Amino acid sequence: MAEKVDLIAKCIRTFPDFPTKGIPFKDICPILKDPKALAAVTDLFEEHVRRTYPQVDLIVGLDARGFLFGPLLAQRLGVGFAPIRKKGKLPGPTLSVAYSLDRCNIYLFLR
């Protein structure tokens, strides 16, 4: 496991003070370009979920990073995937839930 974590950590780039001063932006794009790092991330997610939540029925992913890793994890677990989008991004009927996290409001929509 430590080997996988080290590989992943080496792929993450940090840009200080982005988007605002005091906030470090973690760029995960290099993970997506490296097949071994992407497999390692998916392996670790899968191991964690199988160990911690053995009865998973559905994986949900938050816009946008959740869209990258969520479907890979759902496929590994043999369950479906539901994207969670911001308000106004999906047509048709949606279910919404609003909550506050730190300084931002996040709106969740499920079809």
C-alpha positions, 0 to 999 in steps of 0.5 A, a space after each residue: 500500500 505504501 508503494 501505491 501512496 508514494 507513486 500517487 504522491 509523486 504525481 500530485 503537483 501543488 500550486 500555492 495561493 491558487 485560486 486565492 492566497 493561502 489556498 494550495 491547489 492540488 493538480 491531479 492531472 498527472 495521475 490521469 496521464 500515468 496508467 500505473 498511478 491511476 490504477 493505484 488510486 483506483 486500487 486504494 479506493 476499492 480496498 477502502 470501500 470494500 473494507 469500510 462499506 461492504 454493502 455499497 449499492 451506488 457510487 456518487 461523484 461530486 462535480 468534477 473530480 468525482 466524475 474522474 474517479 467515481 465511474 472507475 470505482 463503481 465499475 470495480 465494485 460492480 455497482 452503478 454511478 451517479 454524478 452529483 451536479 451543481 444547480 441548473 446543470 441537468 435537464 429534466 426532473 432532479 432531486 436537490 439537497 443544499 448544505 453548507 460546507 465551510 464557506 461555500 454552499 453545494 447543491 446536489 442533484 440526482 436524476 
